[in-house]
Amino acid sequence: MCPMLCLLPVLIIIVVAFGLNWFFRRKLLQGEGRAVFVTGCDRGFGETLACKLASSGYTVFAGCLDTKSDGAERLKSQYHTKATVIQIDVTNDESVAAAVRILYDRLSNIGLWAVVNNAGVAVFAETEWCSMEAYNKVLGVNLLGGIRVTKACLPLVRAARGRVINISSLAGRCALPGFTAYSASKYGLIGFTDSLRREMWKFGVKVISIEPKLYRTAISDAEFHVNTNNKMWTEADDRVKLDYGDTYFRAFLDSMLRNLKISSKRTYQVIDDLMHAVSAKYPYTRYVPGVKMQIMSDMFVVQPNFVQDLGVSRQMKVKCVPFSMRSKKSV
């Protein structure tokens, strides 16, 4: 028998499976009568998502650290009938409790269709000069902040049989040198998301992870990261500064800036995936914005560690050797 004929039934099954998957995944629900709480709406993805949800008929509660920020003011002026701006600091228990009380007051009858944990910060620095203050802030916002908001909102989400959407990062699947604080927070958030999804299954609640690459948002602000690194380097232990040397530190900044420059401008890819995660009747459990990046990330994570290390080191390489290693080579 022809080998191709033997493979035909398998190919037919694959095509049918992909067709059914596409058919069911494209079923979308109406926004009217459904409420969504989005954190980090001062700017960036949060603000854009809140605007798009409001224009699609959802009742939006936009969590902002500063209710007088540009994003908050735009939401209040342009979408005041559908969007309510709420002050929230995701690192503060009392602030989260106060914000969620507003949700309970407004949504006790219908519940909360979705909570989108978008609030996030980033610090890109090597471990030995990255301050503990920076670690505490990044982990406090990106990981513990998401957990804090989710725990407070879960009774309302369960009442609506809704969904929890956590914006993580591909840095939470592939750890990057110089991103230790950020990668640690995003690895933790992915772990929390996966565990929670398996807990919430019995309630009919969906828990979803959005894992974008680096996009052109406030998180990729080069000036902020240079200034932050300069401050931490100045405050670093003298032994650390001696072993690395100023030349290496400057080379690290050059490498960081090169990688920040290639951040994608196609932010709509993230918003499209977020909208699908909120509105699809059958959403995916994991989204990687951009088909090409989805394929590349799936192929990368199954590689052996030494292959991953080689690929990452080539992309993130600092074109300099630490001072202490140069000294040893010259002996």
ZIRAPE-V822446 format. One record per pair of residues at least 12 apart in sequence whose C-alpha atoms are under 7 Angstrom apart, sorted by the first residue. I is the first residue (numbers start at 0). J is the second residue. Records with the same first field share a line. If there is no record, write none. Layout:
I: J / J
This chain:
23: 281
24: 279 / 281 / 282
25: 279
26: 279 / 280
27: 278 / 279 / 280
28: 278 / 279 / 280
30: 55 / 56 / 57
31: 56 / 57
32: 57
33: 57 / 58 / 112
34: 57 / 58 / 59 / 111 / 112 / 113
35: 57 / 58 / 59 / 60 / 111 / 112 / 113 / 114
36: 59 / 60 / 61 / 113 / 114 / 115
37: 49 / 60 / 61 / 62 / 114 / 115 / 116 / 117
38: 61 / 62 / 63 / 115 / 116 / 117 / 118
39: 62 / 63 / 117 / 118
40: 61 / 62 / 63 / 70 / 71
41: 63 / 64 / 65 / 68 / 69 / 70 / 71
42: 70
43: 216 / 217
44: 270
45: 117
46: 70
48: 270
49: 61
50: 74
53: 78 / 81 / 82
57: 81
58: 81 / 82
59: 81 / 82 / 83
60: 82 / 83 / 84 / 85
61: 82 / 83 / 84 / 85
62: 84 / 85 / 86 / 87
63: 84 / 85 / 86 / 87
64: 86 / 87 / 88
65: 86
66: 84 / 85 / 86
71: 84
85: 98
86: 98
89: 140 / 144 / 148
90: 139 / 140 / 144
95: 148
99: 151 / 152
109: 159
110: 155 / 156 / 158 / 159
111: 155 / 156 / 159 / 161
112: 156 / 159 / 161 / 162
113: 156 / 161 / 162 / 163 / 277
114: 162 / 163 / 164
115: 163 / 164 / 165
116: 145 / 164 / 165 / 166
117: 165 / 166
118: 140 / 141
119: 140 / 141
120: 137 / 140 / 141 / 218
121: 137 / 181 / 218
122: 180 / 181 / 224
123: 177 / 178 / 224
124: 177 / 178 / 228
125: 176 / 177 / 178
126: 177 / 179
127: 239
128: 231 / 232 / 235
129: 231
130: 231
134: 180
137: 180 / 181 / 184
138: 184
141: 184 / 185
142: 184 / 185 / 187 / 188
157: 202 / 204
160: 202 / 203 / 204
161: 204 / 205
162: 204 / 205 / 206
163: 205 / 206 / 207
164: 206 / 207 / 208
165: 207 / 208 / 209
166: 208 / 209 / 210
167: 185 / 188 / 189 / 208 / 209 / 210
168: 185 / 209 / 210 / 211 / 212
169: 210 / 211 / 212
170: 182 / 185
171: 185 / 186 / 189
172: 186
175: 311
189: 208
192: 206 / 207 / 208
206: 284
207: 284 / 285
208: 284 / 285 / 286
209: 285 / 286 / 287
210: 286 / 287
211: 269 / 287 / 288
213: 262 / 263
214: 262 / 263 / 264 / 266
215: 262 / 263 / 264
219: 259
221: 256 / 259
225: 252
242: 321 / 322 / 323
243: 321 / 322 / 323
244: 321 / 322
247: 319 / 320 / 321
250: 317 / 318 / 319
251: 317
254: 315 / 316 / 317
268: 288 / 289
269: 288
272: 286 / 288
